[in-house]
Amino acid sequence: YSSAYESVNSYMEQFGPVDYSFDRGKVHIVVMDNVVVKENTGSSWKYDGGYTDQQWKWLMADLELVKDKENKMIILAGHIPFRYGVEKDGACVSFDKKYYETLKVLTDFKEAHIMIGHTHYTHNYIHSAYKCKGGLPIYEHVLFRGS
């Protein structure tokens, strides 16, 4: 088995699916595992942020089912920040992670928010190059719950 399979399988045994979505009123909420494991050394993991081709296909199929996007908000939750794949002007350059493609499809909604963890500090990032149907840019909330 690959390290990526081992990490996902372990998570699913404990918690359930790693990628899922649901609706609450006029909000479509998508939760996705954006930690791509590169190597398991036995005592630590080497990983990067992004989505696999399989995850990308799942996301596209999921968003295809959402009706009236231009009047709905989307919240995309994950772990590793998208802002790591952007240039100074707010344009995404991480084509290999599928972040660029994801930001583009989020603009089909009236409003879009990305909820992220990973860092040990709170930070908000505005993806100014990606405006939603309601006129606002995609807003990324990098959240930290300190002890």
C-alpha positions in Angstrom: 0.0 0.0 0.0 1.1 3.6 -0.6 1.6 6.0 2.2 -1.3 8.1 1.0 -3.6 5.2 1.1 -2.4 4.3 4.6 -3.0 7.8 5.9 -6.5 8.1 4.4 -7.5 4.6 5.5 -6.4 5.3 9.0 -8.5 8.5 9.1 -11.6 6.9 7.7 -11.4 4.0 10.2 -11.5 6.6 13.0 -13.7 9.4 11.7 -15.4 8.5 8.4 -15.2 10.0 4.9 -12.5 12.5 4.2 -14.4 14.3 1.5 -18.1 15.2 1.9 -20.6 18.0 1.4 -24.0 19.1 2.7 -26.3 22.1 2.4 -27.6 24.4 5.2 -30.1 26.8 3.8 -28.5 28.8 1.0 -25.0 27.6 1.9 -23.2 24.6 0.3 -20.5 23.3 2.6 -17.7 21.1 1.2 -15.1 19.4 3.5 -12.1 18.0 1.7 -8.8 16.4 2.8 -6.2 18.6 1.1 -3.2 16.9 2.7 -1.4 14.8 0.0 1.0 12.4 1.7 4.2 11.9 -0.2 6.0 9.6 2.2 5.6 7.8 5.5 8.9 7.2 7.2 7.3 5.2 10.1 7.8 8.0 12.6 6.8 11.0 10.5 4.9 12.0 7.3 6.1 14.1 4.4 3.2 15.8 2.7 2.1 18.7 0.6 -1.2 20.5 0.0 -3.5 19.9 -2.9 -6.0 17.5 -4.3 -5.7 14.3 -6.2 -7.3 13.8 -9.6 -9.9 11.6 -8.0 -10.8 14.3 -5.5 -11.0 16.9 -8.2 -13.4 14.7 -10.2 -15.5 14.2 -7.0 -15.6 18.0 -6.3 -16.7 18.8 -9.9 -19.4 16.2 -9.7 -20.5 17.5 -6.3 -20.6 21.2 -7.5 -22.5 20.1 -10.7 -25.4 19.1 -8.4 -25.7 22.5 -6.7 -28.5 24.5 -8.2 -28.8 28.3 -8.2 -25.1 28.9 -7.4 -25.2 32.6 -8.1 -27.5 33.0 -5.1 -25.7 30.7 -2.7 -22.6 30.9 -0.5 -20.0 28.1 -0.6 -17.7 27.2 2.3 -14.8 24.9 1.5 -13.1 23.5 4.5 -9.6 21.8 4.5 -6.3 21.8 6.3 -3.4 23.4 4.3 -3.9 27.0 3.3 -4.6 27.9 -0.3 -2.7 31.2 0.2 0.6 29.3 0.0 0.0 28.9 -3.7 -0.6 32.5 -4.6 1.6 35.4 -5.9 1.7 38.8 -4.4 -1.2 40.1 -6.6 -3.6 37.4 -5.4 -3.4 35.2 -8.5 -3.0 31.5 -7.7 0.1 29.8 -9.3 -0.2 26.2 -7.8 -1.6 24.5 -10.9 -0.2 21.1 -9.7 -2.3 21.3 -6.5 -5.5 22.1 -8.4 -5.8 25.2 -6.2 -6.1 27.5 -9.3 -8.9 25.4 -10.7 -10.7 25.2 -7.4 -10.6 29.0 -6.9 -12.0 29.4 -10.4 -15.0 27.2 -9.8 -15.7 28.8 -6.4 -16.3 32.1 -8.3 -19.5 30.5 -9.7 -21.1 31.2 -6.3 -22.6 34.4 -4.9 -20.0 34.3 -2.1 -17.1 31.9 -1.3 -15.2 31.3 1.9 -12.3 28.8 2.5 -11.9 27.6 6.1 -8.4 26.3 6.8 -6.2 25.2 9.8 -2.6 24.0 9.6 -0.8 27.1 10.9 -0.3 28.0 14.5 -1.7 31.5 14.2 -4.8 33.1 12.8 -4.6 34.8 9.5 -7.2 35.9 6.9 -6.3 36.1 3.2 -8.4 37.7 0.4 -8.0 36.1 -3.0 -8.4 39.4 -4.8 -8.0 38.0 -8.2 -11.0 35.7 -7.8 -14.3 37.6 -7.6 -17.6 35.7 -7.0 -20.9 36.4 -8.7 -21.9 38.7 -5.8 -18.9 40.9 -6.5 -16.8 39.9 -3.5 -13.4 38.1 -3.7 -12.9 34.7 -2.2 -12.1 35.0 1.5 -9.8 32.5 3.2 -10.0 32.1 6.9 -6.9 30.5 8.4 -8.0 29.5 11.9 -6.1 28.4 15.0 -7.4 27.2 18.2 -4.7 27.8 20.8 -4.4 25.9 24.1 
